[in-house]
Amino acid sequence: MQRLGDFKLPAFFNYPPYFTLQLVRETREKQVQLWKELILDYCRTQKIFVIGLEEEFPLFSNLVIERSLSNEAREAFLSALVSEGRAEWLDKGHRKCLILWHRIQDWADLILSFVKENGLEDSVMTVEEIRSGIESRGTELQGMDRTVLMRALKVLENKGKLAIFKGTSADDEGVKFSI
């Protein structure tokens, strides 16, 4: 089984036709599904939040079988994730894609669990502490993309679970939990 660092690649990764967009509808649907799952799984385990279509991305090439995905295939697989709410284009030209291996609501739920598990129900934290503080080490929140974090916090704020306080800079924005 081939690996990419500590990530175990699926068997289809060594099958050359999967690096070419398939023309037969049923085959293409299966291909797209496999690639969507692979992209989400890889990004989750490697904590990758943004994929640039024109940048090197390890999954888009397989040197062992000398195959690479075309830009059309890359965009097709990422667009399939976008259509399911598992990704969002960050620009109108579809060159950068924000990957949501957890949907924003799921991130919000993870934050609530984190707060409860750490006894932070009525405390104040900076946004940066949520991403990189001692409590977040070893959790899915560690190293979380700031854009995703802010959107998840906004969901919780809209539900009355917290208040976001603006600081003088992005580094000192605060959150007051009230769960």
C-alpha positions as CSV (number, residue, x, y, z in Angstrom):
1,M,0.0,0.0,0.0
2,Q,1.4,3.4,-1.0
3,R,1.8,6.1,1.5
4,L,2.1,9.9,1.4
5,G,4.1,10.5,4.6
6,D,2.0,8.9,7.3
7,F,-1.1,8.9,5.2
8,K,-2.2,5.6,3.6
9,L,-3.4,6.1,0.1
10,P,-6.3,4.0,-1.3
11,A,-5.8,1.4,-3.9
12,F,-7.4,3.5,-6.7
13,F,-4.5,6.0,-6.3
14,N,-2.3,3.5,-8.3
15,Y,-4.9,3.0,-11.1
16,P,-4.0,5.4,-14.0
17,P,-7.5,5.9,-15.3
18,Y,-8.5,7.6,-12.1
19,F,-6.2,10.4,-12.9
20,T,-8.2,11.1,-16.1
21,L,-11.8,12.4,-16.0
22,Q,-13.9,9.5,-17.1
23,L,-16.5,9.9,-19.9
24,V,-18.9,7.2,-18.9
25,R,-21.4,8.8,-16.4
26,E,-21.5,5.9,-13.9
27,T,-17.7,5.5,-13.9
28,R,-17.2,9.2,-13.5
29,E,-19.7,9.4,-10.5
30,K,-17.7,6.7,-8.8
31,Q,-14.4,8.4,-9.6
32,V,-15.7,11.7,-8.3
33,Q,-16.9,10.1,-5.1
34,L,-13.6,8.4,-4.5
35,W,-11.7,11.6,-5.0
36,K,-14.0,13.6,-2.8
37,E,-13.5,11.1,0.1
38,L,-9.7,11.1,-0.5
39,I,-9.4,14.9,-0.5
40,L,-11.5,15.3,2.7
41,D,-9.7,12.5,4.5
42,Y,-6.2,13.7,3.5
43,C,-7.0,17.3,4.4
44,R,-8.4,16.3,7.7
45,T,-5.5,14.2,8.7
46,Q,-2.9,16.7,7.4
47,K,-4.9,19.8,8.7
48,I,-5.0,21.4,5.3
49,F,-7.7,24.0,4.8
50,V,-6.9,25.6,1.5
51,I,-6.1,23.9,-1.8
52,G,-4.7,26.1,-4.7
53,L,-5.7,24.7,-8.0
54,E,-2.4,25.9,-9.6
55,E,-0.2,25.0,-6.6
56,E,1.5,21.7,-5.9
57,F,-0.8,19.5,-3.9
58,P,0.5,16.0,-3.1
59,L,-2.7,14.1,-4.0
60,F,-2.9,15.5,-7.5
61,S,0.2,13.6,-8.7
62,N,1.4,10.1,-8.4
63,L,5.0,9.8,-9.4
64,V,4.9,6.0,-9.1
65,I,2.5,5.6,-12.1
66,E,3.6,8.9,-13.6
67,R,0.2,10.5,-13.6
68,S,-1.2,13.9,-12.6
69,L,-4.7,15.3,-12.5
70,S,-5.4,17.9,-15.1
71,N,-6.7,21.3,-13.9
72,E,-10.1,20.4,-15.3
73,A,-10.2,17.2,-13.1
74,R,-8.9,19.1,-10.1
75,E,-11.6,21.7,-10.5
76,A,-14.3,19.0,-11.1
77,F,-13.4,17.2,-7.9
78,L,-13.3,20.4,-5.8
79,S,-16.5,21.6,-7.4
80,A,-18.2,18.4,-6.4
81,L,-17.1,19.1,-2.8
82,V,-18.4,22.7,-3.1
83,S,-21.8,21.5,-4.4
84,E,-22.1,19.3,-1.2
85,G,-21.1,22.1,1.1
86,R,-17.8,20.4,2.0
87,A,-15.7,23.2,0.3
88,E,-16.1,26.8,-0.9
89,W,-14.3,28.7,-3.6
90,L,-12.3,31.5,-2.2
91,D,-12.2,33.5,-5.4
92,K,-14.4,34.0,-8.5
93,G,-11.8,32.4,-10.8
94,H,-12.0,29.1,-8.8
95,R,-8.2,29.0,-8.2
96,K,-8.3,28.5,-4.4
97,C,-10.7,26.3,-2.4
98,L,-11.4,26.2,1.3
99,I,-11.9,22.6,2.3
100,L,-14.5,21.9,5.0
101,W,-13.8,18.4,6.2
102,H,-16.2,19.4,9.0
103,R,-19.1,21.7,8.0
104,I,-19.2,25.0,9.8
105,Q,-22.0,23.8,12.1
106,D,-19.9,20.7,12.9
107,W,-17.0,23.0,13.8
108,A,-19.3,25.0,16.0
109,D,-20.4,21.8,17.8
110,L,-16.7,20.8,18.3
111,I,-16.0,24.2,19.8
112,L,-19.0,23.7,22.3
113,S,-17.7,20.3,23.2
114,F,-14.2,21.7,23.7
115,V,-15.5,24.4,26.0
116,K,-17.6,22.0,28.1
117,E,-14.8,19.4,28.3
118,N,-12.3,22.0,29.5
119,G,-14.7,23.8,32.0
120,L,-14.6,27.0,30.0
121,E,-18.4,27.6,30.1
122,D,-18.2,31.2,31.5
123,S,-14.7,32.1,30.6
124,V,-13.0,34.5,28.1
125,M,-10.5,33.3,25.6
126,T,-8.7,35.0,22.7
127,V,-9.5,33.6,19.2
128,E,-5.8,32.7,19.0
129,E,-6.0,30.7,22.3
130,I,-8.8,28.5,20.8
131,R,-6.5,27.7,17.8
132,S,-3.2,27.4,19.6
133,G,-3.6,27.5,23.3
134,I,-2.6,24.8,25.8
135,E,-6.2,23.5,26.0
136,S,-6.5,23.0,22.2
137,R,-3.3,21.0,21.9
138,G,-4.0,17.5,20.5
139,T,-7.6,18.5,19.5
140,E,-9.0,19.1,16.1
141,L,-9.1,22.8,17.0
142,Q,-5.3,23.0,17.2
143,G,-4.1,24.9,14.1
144,M,-7.6,25.5,12.8
145,D,-7.9,27.9,9.9
146,R,-8.8,31.3,11.3
147,T,-11.6,31.9,8.7
148,V,-13.3,28.7,9.5
149,L,-12.9,29.3,13.2
150,M,-14.4,32.8,13.0
151,R,-17.4,31.5,11.0
152,A,-18.0,28.7,13.5
153,L,-17.8,31.2,16.3
154,K,-20.3,33.5,14.5
155,V,-22.7,30.5,14.3
156,L,-22.4,30.1,18.1
157,E,-22.8,33.9,18.6
158,N,-26.0,33.9,16.6
159,K,-27.3,31.1,18.9
160,G,-26.4,33.1,22.0
161,K,-23.7,30.7,23.2
162,L,-20.9,33.3,23.1
163,A,-20.0,36.9,22.4
164,I,-17.1,37.9,20.2
165,F,-15.2,41.0,21.3
166,K,-13.1,42.9,18.8
167,G,-9.6,43.9,19.8
168,T,-7.2,46.4,18.4
169,S,-5.9,43.7,16.1
170,A,-6.9,40.3,14.9
171,D,-4.5,38.8,17.5
172,D,-6.5,40.0,20.4
173,E,-10.0,39.3,19.4
174,G,-11.8,37.7,22.3
175,V,-14.6,35.3,23.0
176,K,-16.8,35.2,26.1
177,F,-18.6,31.8,26.4
178,S,-22.0,31.7,28.0
179,I,-23.2,28.1,27.8
